[in-house]
Amino acid sequence: MLDQQVSHREYFLLRLVRLGMYALLFTPLIVWWRLHAPYDAGKSYFILGVSELTVLAFIWLCHKNHTWRPRFYAGTVSVLTFVGLLLFVSIFGVDPSFSFWSSLDHISGGMMWLHLVAIFMIATSVFRTKEDWQKFFFVSTLVAVLVSAFKLLASVGLELFFESREGSTFGSSTFFGAYIILQIFSAMYLASVNRAFFKWYGSLAAIFMTLTLFSTDAYAATLSLMGGLILFVGLLMSTGASRVRRRLGHGLVVCLFVAFVAS
């Protein structure tokens, strides 16, 4: 009876942690008009609040079952090294306090990076199967499709909730473009899954978001998307069985690298 209660508690905590992870995917929809920076500050506060509650639930889950503790692999070490160097540089900067806490309107300092690292560690701990990540990316791209739809509606004069025509819920075409690029590749991943629904949904979502991106003035994001697509195709071809295909893939990657350096 006791073991059954413990398993129920563990299941509840796991669902609670995953719920927090899914809730964070809706951050792009947060706009708080009462704040001085309604497009930025509201999202930051939402990330801080939800992530801290999720961390508490995750710590409790790890206490109940040690197998849910974070695992360290190459990707985790790379992220921790990057954030560690960022914090180290911030300490010896012009204003270490501001570098860590940032401002009330744009919370993008070391404190935010620590929260983002915690989110990354938790996500890689509670999502362990391909099915888990497929569901995660499905919700993420679904939110992105909604954000893109708001942008297109605003472009034709139908500003339902937001006043930014180019940046949708981000208020800036630059931020919007950077976000959509990540979601386009997430949709492309879903399109490669061996499930009919994800294939159709991922393909349509990727096309829709790509067309939306091309309709903005985020030219840097558009060029980045084109470069990313070339890199994606090159890497995909370089892993093929045919020698000619692999050489073509390597050639695309090299050409992209040379073009990047030359620019």
C-alpha positions in Angstrom: 0.0 0.0 0.0 2.8 2.4 0.9 4.7 1.6 -2.4 1.5 2.3 -4.3 1.1 5.7 -2.6 4.6 6.6 -3.4 4.2 5.7 -7.1 1.1 7.8 -7.2 2.9 10.7 -5.7 5.8 10.3 -8.2 3.3 10.1 -11.1 1.6 13.3 -9.8 4.9 15.1 -9.5 6.0 14.0 -12.9 2.8 15.3 -14.5 3.2 18.5 -12.5 6.7 19.1 -13.8 5.8 18.3 -17.4 2.8 20.7 -17.1 5.2 23.4 -16.1 7.4 22.7 -19.1 4.3 22.8 -21.4 3.1 26.0 -19.8 6.4 27.7 -20.6 5.8 27.0 -24.3 2.9 29.5 -24.2 5.3 32.3 -23.1 5.2 34.0 -26.6 1.5 34.7 -26.1 2.1 36.7 -22.9 1.6 40.5 -23.3 1.0 42.7 -20.2 -0.1 46.1 -21.2 0.3 47.6 -17.7 4.0 47.2 -17.8 6.4 49.7 -19.4 7.6 47.1 -21.8 4.5 45.0 -22.3 5.9 42.7 -24.9 9.1 41.8 -23.0 8.6 42.2 -19.3 5.4 40.0 -19.1 7.1 37.1 -20.8 10.2 37.4 -18.5 8.1 37.4 -15.4 6.1 34.5 -16.6 9.3 32.5 -17.3 10.7 33.3 -13.9 7.5 32.4 -12.0 6.6 29.2 -13.8 10.2 27.9 -13.9 10.7 28.4 -10.2 7.5 26.5 -9.3 8.5 23.8 -11.7 12.0 23.6 -10.2 10.4 23.0 -6.7 8.3 20.2 -8.1 11.3 18.7 -9.9 13.4 18.7 -6.7 10.6 16.9 -4.9 10.4 14.4 -7.8 14.1 13.7 -7.6 13.9 13.3 -3.9 11.2 10.6 -4.4 13.0 8.9 -7.2 16.7 9.5 -7.9 16.4 8.1 -11.5 14.8 11.4 -12.5 17.9 13.4 -11.6 19.6 15.3 -14.5 21.9 13.4 -16.7 25.2 14.9 -17.9 26.2 14.4 -21.5 27.9 16.4 -24.2 24.9 18.7 -24.8 24.4 19.4 -21.1 28.1 20.1 -20.5 28.2 22.5 -23.5 25.2 24.5 -22.2 26.6 24.6 -18.6 30.0 25.7 -20.0 28.5 28.5 -22.1 26.4 29.9 -19.2 29.3 29.5 -16.8 31.5 31.6 -19.1 28.7 34.1 -19.5 28.4 34.5 -15.7 32.2 34.6 -15.3 32.5 37.5 -17.8 29.6 39.3 -16.2 31.3 39.3 -12.8 34.3 41.2 -14.3 32.2 43.5 -16.4 31.6 47.2 -16.0 28.5 46.7 -13.8 28.3 43.2 -12.4 25.1 43.8 -10.5 23.3 45.0 -13.6 24.8 42.1 -15.6 23.2 39.7 -13.2 19.9 41.3 -12.4 19.4 43.3 -15.6 16.5 45.8 -15.6 12.8 45.5 -14.5 11.7 45.8 -18.1 14.2 43.6 -19.9 15.2 40.8 -17.6 17.9 39.2 -19.7 20.9 39.1 -17.3 22.6 36.2 -15.5 19.5 35.5 -13.3 17.4 34.8 -16.4 20.2 32.6 -17.9 20.2 30.5 -14.6 16.5 30.0 -15.0 16.9 29.0 -18.6 19.6 26.4 -17.7 17.2 25.0 -15.0 14.5 24.7 -17.7 16.9 22.9 -20.0 18.1 20.5 -17.3 14.5 19.7 -16.3 13.3 19.2 -19.9 16.1 16.7 -20.7 15.3 14.8 -17.5 11.5 14.4 -17.8 11.3 14.0 -21.6 13.3 10.9 -22.4 11.6 9.3 -25.3 11.0 10.4 -28.9 7.3 10.4 -28.2 7.8 12.8 -25.4 9.7 15.2 -27.5 7.3 14.9 -30.4 4.4 16.0 -28.2 6.6 18.8 -26.8 7.5 20.1 -30.3 3.9 19.7 -31.4 2.6 22.1 -28.7 5.6 24.4 -29.3 4.9 24.7 -33.0 1.2 25.0 -32.4 1.8 28.1 -30.3 4.1 29.4 -33.1 1.4 28.9 -35.7 -1.0 30.9 -33.5 1.6 33.7 -33.1 2.1 33.7 -36.9 -1.6 33.9 -37.5 -1.8 37.0 -35.3 1.0 38.6 -37.4 -0.8 37.9 -40.7 -4.1 39.2 -39.3 -2.4 42.4 -38.1 -0.8 42.8 -41.6 -4.3 43.1 -43.2 -5.6 45.4 -40.5 -7.2 42.9 -38.1 -5.4 43.7 -34.9 -7.3 41.5 -32.6 -5.2 41.7 -29.4 -1.9 43.2 -30.3 -0.8 46.5 -32.0 2.4 45.3 -33.5 2.0 44.5 -37.2 5.5 43.2 -37.9 6.4 41.6 -34.5 3.1 40.0 -33.6 3.2 39.2 -29.8 6.9 40.0 -29.6 6.6 43.7 -30.6 9.7 43.4 -32.8 10.2 41.7 -36.1 13.7 40.8 -35.1 12.5 38.8 -32.0 9.6 37.4 -33.9 11.9 36.2 -36.7 14.4 34.6 -34.3 11.5 32.7 -32.6 9.9 31.6 -35.8 13.2 30.2 -37.2 13.5 27.8 -34.3 9.8 26.8 -34.7 10.2 26.2 -38.5 13.0 23.7 -37.8 10.9 22.1 -35.0 8.1 21.7 -37.5 10.5 20.2 -40.0 11.5 17.7 -37.4 7.9 16.7 -36.9 7.5 16.3 -40.7 10.3 13.7 -40.6 8.5 11.6 -38.0 7.0 8.3 -39.1 3.5 9.3 -38.1 1.0 10.5 -40.7 -0.5 13.2 -38.5 2.9 14.7 -37.6 4.1 14.5 -41.2 1.1 16.5 -42.5 1.0 18.9 -39.6 4.8 19.5 -39.6 4.9 20.2 -43.3 1.9 22.5 -43.3 3.1 24.3 -40.2 6.7 24.8 -41.6 5.3 26.2 -44.9 2.9 28.5 -43.1 5.5 29.9 -40.7 8.0 30.3 -43.6 5.6 32.3 -45.6 4.8 34.4 -42.5 8.5 35.1 -42.0 9.0 36.2 -45.6 6.1 38.7 -45.1 8.0 40.5 -42.4 11.0 43.0 -42.5 13.1 40.6 -40.5 15.7 40.3 -43.3 18.4 38.9 -41.0 16.1 36.1 -39.8 15.1 35.4 -43.4 18.8 35.0 -44.5 19.5 32.9 -41.4 16.6 30.6 -42.3 17.9 30.2 -45.9 21.4 29.4 -44.5 19.9 27.0 -42.0 18.0 25.2 -44.7 21.1 24.8 -46.8 23.0 23.5 -43.7 20.1 21.1 -42.9 20.1 19.7 -46.5 23.9 19.4 -46.5 24.0 17.5 -43.2 21.1 15.3 -44.3 22.9 14.4 -47.6 26.3 13.9 -45.9 24.7 11.0 -43.8 23.4 9.3 -46.9 24.4 5.8 -48.1 25.6 7.0 -51.6 29.2 8.3 -51.9 28.1 11.0 -54.4 25.4 12.1 -52.1 27.8 12.4 -49.2 30.2 14.4 -51.2 27.5 16.8 -52.4 26.4 17.2 -48.8 30.0 17.9 -47.6 30.3 20.4 -50.5 27.2 22.3 -49.4 28.4 22.6 -45.9 31.9 23.8 -47.0 30.4 26.3 -49.4 28.1 27.6 -46.6 31.0 27.9 -44.2 33.1 29.8 -46.8 30.2 32.2 -47.6 29.7 32.8 -43.9 33.4 33.6 -43.3 33.6 35.8 -46.5 30.6 37.8 -45.4 
